[in-house]
Amino acid sequence: MNKTAITHYGLMAEFETAELLLKAVRESRLNGYQAIEAYTPFPVEGLDEALGLRRDLLPFFALVGGCLGAISIYFVEYYSATINYPINSGGRPYHSWLAFIPPAVEMAILGAALAVVFGMLILNGLPKLHHPLFDVSQFEMAERDRFFLCLGAHDPLFDEVRARRFLESLEPLSLHEVKG
Amino acid sequence: MSSRHPTHIGTRGGDASVFEKKPPPGAAVAAKVSGLVLAPQRRGWWLGAFGLSALLSLLFFAAIGYLLMTGVGIWGINIPVAWGFAITNYVWWIGIGMAGTFISAALLLTRQKWRASINRSAETMTVFAVSISGLFPILHLGRPWFFYWLAPYPDIMNVWPQWRSALVWDFFAILAYLIVSLLFWYMGMLPDFAVIRDRARKRSQQIFYGLLALGWRGEVRHWQRFEMASRLLAGMAVPLVFSVHSMVGQDFAEGIVPGWHSTIFPPFFVAGALFSGFAMVLILVIPLRSVFGLHAFITSRHLNNMAKLLLATSLIVTYSYIMEVFMAWYSADPYEIAITQNRMSGAYAPVYWATIFCNVLVPQVLWFKRIRLNPMALFVVGIVVVIGMWLERLMLIVTSLYRDFLPSAWGMFYPTLWDWIFLFGPIGFFAMLFLLFIRFAPVASMFEIRKLSAEDKES
């Protein structure tokens, strides 16, 4: 491991198309790099597989959020209408579960939606208003039409000279050093 | 490359030097859409429109102030017509708010690529329209400041909501719908805010959009979760759209008032909502397209498809009108039959026939492709439909109430000046919010259009 390289965040290569980036990601994985980050201006199909990303817990978050929303409102309905203050409303049963379903459905959707959005932000580590990448002047292009591959310096395999030579072999538009 | 993607849009100002070659379409999209926010031009019309809508909004807020001081007696409502313009406006606005989420979510789930450049305007329309619609039931309460009694919370008076009432369901439906639409709208804008942040040169703009973008940096991991979250939200939003307006329909159908007590109401209200919502999208998108020169994003294909949706929903609404008449006859209920006849020939017959004209007859012109491809004609049809849907809500509410079971309880509803202010003021408020949106936020979903053009290049 190259100790001097640790002061950096990593090395970043810039590519013109998504296909080149895809190829570069595959090559890096073949070369044994683990800390690979790829940046694209729009979701590119196949990149997540190439990076070896697994589907994560977001759908599970939705399930938990939805259940929590539904159960909590149903509990409030049941408690208020049958235990705390039962009212005889036209002879209907205190526990009119059919009528209790619509609010539960709405709150299930609300709970799931909140869990999904905040879950996405938390899993993505957002909001994070500063990141070493933002210091790379070319990085603003990532939001538009350039594709970036960043090899992290914390990768056990990372050696600045070798990584640079490897990235150059991929023929990127340019290489950028990301300072940590 | 098909015509729906931008090909001939130049980049703005000094950015062109960044590209050695001809700017690729992705950069062109970013330049065009973020340019609208960062370097706005033609401010004159915007300021004029903003001033006018701000005046109307001011009038609206003043009217709300007066209403809070005086009470709902300033409106023309009375007994028997206790629901007047306020509830009409509520149902109308929430109906307009339905189509945005529907366009965005249902077309995302069915992978309709043409949604990409109109979904943002549609979602924005939803958020603003639903916010406005929520005001009306609150203002319509005798004591609006106690509206929070609808929420279940432990208080010393032991006041709990009546869970068996559709009006309480409504409270939860609107609340959920508003928050989910807001989340869907904001989350979809995150990557676009990041584009604007990166292109901003003024410090104030960098900070403003930097905060809004939450540090989005387009990492593949992030995109993967973002796409998953979008699909999950869309999957939840579609049933939400249907449930929310079904509950609005239930508000009526739970009563035993003739003309309201019909099982067709929930789907009928949903269809009407989508109908007015699609019309409103056309009304918003057509001027947006010509004022900002967005013809490359919002193409005739979009307008054509929207017009087809409008025609389809018009036919569903037409079917519902026929069914209402049929069910009144088939039920053999004298009160139902009387109210149906009264709608067609009673004191409010012009409202009924205007509804039929606007919602049934006028949309039939959309069978012709020439009309569907003519933005001006579509704009006019959109306005006619939106007016027609408002008249339909008014017709449903007023004609059912003004003739009760007993002739001694009959009475007329005449709108007052305040009723009209509460109709037009919110329209101004909506326009003001929308104008602010097109000034300060990305009007089209940049990353989706870029994705489409990249896919097109591949094929």
Chai-1 contact restraints between the chains, C-beta under 6 A:
chainA,res_idxA,chainB,res_idxB,connection_type,confidence,min_distance_angstrom,max_distance_angstrom,comment,restraint_id
A,E37,B,E219,contact,1.0,0.0,6.0,A-B,restraint_1
A,A38,B,V220,contact,1.0,0.0,6.0,A-B,restraint_2
A,Y39,B,G218,contact,1.0,0.0,6.0,A-B,restraint_3
A,Y39,B,E219,contact,1.0,0.0,6.0,A-B,restraint_4
A,T40,B,G218,contact,1.0,0.0,6.0,A-B,restraint_5
A,P41,B,G26,contact,1.0,0.0,6.0,A-B,restraint_6
A,P41,B,R450,contact,1.0,0.0,6.0,A-B,restraint_7
A,F42,B,F447,contact,1.0,0.0,6.0,A-B,restraint_8
A,F42,B,R450,contact,1.0,0.0,6.0,A-B,restraint_9
A,F42,B,K451,contact,1.0,0.0,6.0,A-B,restraint_10
A,P43,B,W223,contact,1.0,0.0,6.0,A-B,restraint_11
A,P43,B,E227,contact,1.0,0.0,6.0,A-B,restraint_12
A,L47,B,V220,contact,1.0,0.0,6.0,A-B,restraint_13
A,D48,B,V220,contact,1.0,0.0,6.0,A-B,restraint_14
A,D48,B,Q224,contact,1.0,0.0,6.0,A-B,restraint_15
A,L51,B,V220,contact,1.0,0.0,6.0,A-B,restraint_16
A,L53,B,R221,contact,1.0,0.0,6.0,A-B,restraint_17
A,L53,B,Q224,contact,1.0,0.0,6.0,A-B,restraint_18
A,L58,B,R225,contact,1.0,0.0,6.0,A-B,restraint_19
A,L58,B,M228,contact,1.0,0.0,6.0,A-B,restraint_20
A,A62,B,L232,contact,1.0,0.0,6.0,A-B,restraint_21
A,V76,B,P152,contact,1.0,0.0,6.0,A-B,restraint_22
A,E77,B,W163,contact,1.0,0.0,6.0,A-B,restraint_23
A,S80,B,W160,contact,1.0,0.0,6.0,A-B,restraint_24
A,A81,B,W163,contact,1.0,0.0,6.0,A-B,restraint_25
A,Y85,B,N158,contact,1.0,0.0,6.0,A-B,restraint_26
A,Y85,B,W160,contact,1.0,0.0,6.0,A-B,restraint_27
A,S89,B,R164,contact,1.0,0.0,6.0,A-B,restraint_28
A,S96,B,R164,contact,1.0,0.0,6.0,A-B,restraint_29
A,A99,B,W163,contact,1.0,0.0,6.0,A-B,restraint_30
A,A99,B,R164,contact,1.0,0.0,6.0,A-B,restraint_31
A,F100,B,W163,contact,1.0,0.0,6.0,A-B,restraint_32
A,P102,B,W169,contact,1.0,0.0,6.0,A-B,restraint_33
A,P103,B,W169,contact,1.0,0.0,6.0,A-B,restraint_34
A,P103,B,F172,contact,1.0,0.0,6.0,A-B,restraint_35
A,E106,B,F172,contact,1.0,0.0,6.0,A-B,restraint_36
A,E106,B,A173,contact,1.0,0.0,6.0,A-B,restraint_37
A,E106,B,A176,contact,1.0,0.0,6.0,A-B,restraint_38
A,I109,B,A176,contact,1.0,0.0,6.0,A-B,restraint_39
A,I109,B,M236,contact,1.0,0.0,6.0,A-B,restraint_40
A,I109,B,L240,contact,1.0,0.0,6.0,A-B,restraint_41
A,L110,B,A176,contact,1.0,0.0,6.0,A-B,restraint_42
A,L110,B,I179,contact,1.0,0.0,6.0,A-B,restraint_43
A,A112,B,M236,contact,1.0,0.0,6.0,A-B,restraint_44
A,A113,B,V180,contact,1.0,0.0,6.0,A-B,restraint_45
A,A113,B,L183,contact,1.0,0.0,6.0,A-B,restraint_46
A,A113,B,L233,contact,1.0,0.0,6.0,A-B,restraint_47
A,A113,B,M236,contact,1.0,0.0,6.0,A-B,restraint_48
A,V116,B,A229,contact,1.0,0.0,6.0,A-B,restraint_49
A,V116,B,L232,contact,1.0,0.0,6.0,A-B,restraint_50
A,V116,B,L233,contact,1.0,0.0,6.0,A-B,restraint_51
A,V117,B,L183,contact,1.0,0.0,6.0,A-B,restraint_52
A,V117,B,M187,contact,1.0,0.0,6.0,A-B,restraint_53
A,M120,B,R225,contact,1.0,0.0,6.0,A-B,restraint_54
A,M120,B,A229,contact,1.0,0.0,6.0,A-B,restraint_55
A,L123,B,R225,contact,1.0,0.0,6.0,A-B,restraint_56
A,N124,B,H222,contact,1.0,0.0,6.0,A-B,restraint_57
A,N124,B,R225,contact,1.0,0.0,6.0,A-B,restraint_58
A,L126,B,L214,contact,1.0,0.0,6.0,A-B,restraint_59
A,L126,B,G215,contact,1.0,0.0,6.0,A-B,restraint_60
A,P127,B,L214,contact,1.0,0.0,6.0,A-B,restraint_61
A,P127,B,G215,contact,1.0,0.0,6.0,A-B,restraint_62
A,K128,B,G215,contact,1.0,0.0,6.0,A-B,restraint_63
A,L129,B,G215,contact,1.0,0.0,6.0,A-B,restraint_64
A,L133,B,R217,contact,1.0,0.0,6.0,A-B,restraint_65
A,E140,B,D198,contact,1.0,0.0,6.0,A-B,restraint_66
A,A142,B,G218,contact,1.0,0.0,6.0,A-B,restraint_67
A,E143,B,A194,contact,1.0,0.0,6.0,A-B,restraint_68
A,E143,B,V195,contact,1.0,0.0,6.0,A-B,restraint_69
A,E143,B,D198,contact,1.0,0.0,6.0,A-B,restraint_70
A,R144,B,G26,contact,1.0,0.0,6.0,A-B,restraint_71
A,R144,B,A27,contact,1.0,0.0,6.0,A-B,restraint_72
A,R144,B,A30,contact,1.0,0.0,6.0,A-B,restraint_73
A,D145,B,P24,contact,1.0,0.0,6.0,A-B,restraint_74
A,D145,B,G26,contact,1.0,0.0,6.0,A-B,restraint_75
A,D145,B,A27,contact,1.0,0.0,6.0,A-B,restraint_76
